[in-house]
Amino acid sequence: MATLQEEVQKHINKLVRPLKEEEELKEVLKVKLTKKEFKLLNAWADQSDLEALKAKLNLDEERYSALETKLVKKLNQERIKQAMCL
């Protein structure tokens, strides 16, 4: 099972400084991401069943893909990267 830190690092193109500790990182992400984006990122980190998550969040394949793209773009925004890093 991956940690949230590892999952975030997988999706960031260029990370200059180390990420904050797990709990602090969660608090930052709760503020910076929508609830659906945060749940998706946690599901990736926990390697949860994505089909169950899609059903729970009422997402079809197209909406899931759009949410995934938006989440990765947000994680790569400079202001969000600065908030996530030490």
C-alpha positions in Angstrom: 0.0 0.0 0.0 1.4 3.4 -1.0 1.4 6.4 1.1 -0.3 9.7 0.1 3.2 11.2 -0.2 4.3 8.5 -2.7 1.1 8.9 -4.7 1.5 12.7 -4.9 5.2 12.3 -6.0 4.1 10.0 -8.8 1.9 12.7 -10.3 4.2 15.7 -9.9 6.4 16.5 -12.9 9.2 18.4 -11.0 9.5 18.5 -7.2 12.2 20.8 -5.9 11.7 20.3 -2.1 10.6 17.3 -0.1 6.9 16.9 0.7 5.4 17.6 4.1 4.7 14.7 6.5 1.7 12.6 5.8 -0.8 14.2 8.2 0.3 17.8 7.3 0.1 16.9 3.6 -3.5 15.6 4.1 -4.5 18.9 5.7 -3.1 21.0 2.9 -4.7 18.8 0.2 -8.1 18.9 1.9 -8.0 22.7 1.5 -6.6 22.8 -2.0 -8.6 20.0 -3.6 -12.3 19.3 -4.1 -13.8 16.5 -2.0 -14.0 14.3 -5.1 -10.3 15.0 -6.0 -9.2 14.3 -2.5 -11.1 11.0 -2.4 -9.7 10.0 -5.7 -6.1 10.7 -4.6 -6.6 8.8 -1.4 -8.1 5.9 -3.4 -5.0 5.8 -5.6 -2.7 5.9 -2.5 -4.7 3.1 -0.8 -4.9 1.2 -4.1 -8.6 1.0 -3.5 -11.1 -0.5 -5.9 -11.6 2.3 -8.5 -14.9 0.9 -9.8 -16.4 1.1 -6.3 -15.2 4.6 -6.0 -16.6 5.6 -9.3 -20.0 4.2 -8.3 -19.8 5.9 -4.9 -18.9 9.3 -6.5 -21.4 8.8 -9.3 -18.8 9.0 -12.0 -18.9 7.5 -15.5 -15.7 6.8 -17.4 -15.7 10.3 -19.1 -16.2 12.2 -15.8 -13.6 10.0 -14.0 -11.1 10.8 -16.7 -11.8 14.5 -16.5 -11.5 14.4 -12.7 -8.2 12.5 -13.0 -6.8 15.0 -15.4 -7.9 18.0 -13.4 -6.4 16.5 -10.2 -3.0 15.9 -11.8 -3.0 19.4 -13.3 -3.8 20.9 -9.8 -1.0 18.9 -8.2 1.4 20.4 -10.7 0.4 24.0 -10.0 3.3 26.0 -8.4 1.2 27.4 -5.6 -0.1 24.0 -4.6 3.3 22.4 -4.9 4.7 25.2 -2.6 1.9 24.5 0.0 2.7 20.7 -0.1 6.4 21.1 0.4 8.5 21.9 3.5 
